[in-house]
Amino acid sequence: MRIALTGTPGTGKTTAAKALSDIYAVYSVRELALDKGCAEPEGNEIIVDTDCLKMKMEMIEGDHIVEGHLSHHLDPDIIIILRCHPEVLMERLLPRGYSDEKLMENLEAEAVDVILEEALETGKPVYEVDTTEMSPEDVVGAIMDILSGNEEGYEPGKIDWSEVIMEWY
């Protein structure tokens, strides 16, 4: 099974993926893209060619998790989106030193469900976990619930941060 662990930066993907690496093979989109020649540097960031990476991912066998905000573009069997209320997300992102523009871009993407919409377009099973008030252990527990077939409560569309946008403008 190919599992995409996706979400806006700061929602807990990397932390959860590290904890899950005892159970699953875990790959980072960024590291895979660089390793497989599917990324181009652009300033302090890299631009990932998801079509290139999707083709290279076909060689990876066995159950695995691909972690990163682009992982849902890599033809997974299941997509788990980690979500976080934008006010808490801002607190998590501020220490990263993002520009005001990059910070607002991520907060807006979370508030208007950008990754959820992209994930739903794939036609694959999609689940959402609200990490806002969860410990890392609880997040891992929720992911394991989903992967073991206990998906109730994680169906897409139950998380709505849209009211935050009205407060910003």
Steps between C-alpha positions, in 0.01 A plus 500: 500500500627845406396753763520875445542698822430852386390838631602861521848561642487499882215253544723222637587285199871464566456432872235234433704345219805465726289319760348273233841406360521217755202337326516615136765598251472879497617732225511879481378656173782754515775241558358261239472776241860607557627141504312399185587811298145633505568838662649833399632754751333840491639739758466342845239254376484211257242453228388136486403346168217280629455321166867399500483394864178305448672291232805439721276405793365204303826317579440518877338179618322406819289702739641847544415854600600801294499813712476851362252760386523365144472129585135482393617573142708178487223247432452363852247234594378705798541864599514621860493877539618657823316824575550778755299809589669799331554689829693207647668436166631858504662435840663187357625673185632827646821340637582374149578853386271499196443831325166666575387403149596132544342489846170644374505271196517194727236630741260581217559159340407332828196722556351436156574125478745512206660162571164337577360615165808372314485168686131449428565555129721187496201274566699313766379447858564820696499550878561807715651525847467826696836528678422838660475372856656154459830378634734334249409163656130570448563594136683172444215317672247663267708406195525142624123496557444600138752248368343219702155573357357714781434804279186626673538865597780561252285535188579808289298818529451513877773759556411857407730794568331733248377741769861598563527654154219745583693613808809574291333723241 
